[in-house]
Amino acid sequence: MATKCARARVVRILFGVLLLAAISWADDLKSRPASLRFGVQVAAVVLGLWSLDSATLFQGLLPLPLDRVLTALLWLWFINLFNFM
């Protein structure tokens, strides 16, 4: 059972990575709308958060909903920061 859960987490993360890679590559070939790129970034972040299950990134210092919101915002910021480099 634990192996299936771990495999599902890895699949979700890889799917998010592939989504980001695909939209980045497509944007390199021809400019894509910012709303499309942002939507794909949000989808990748959601897949990443879904893969965390009950793990918290702020080590329990924040309530879980706030932990998730801040984590999502930080990941979106980092993805956009990396894309502008």
Helices and strands as residue ranges (DSSP letters): H 2-29, H 34-52, H 64-84
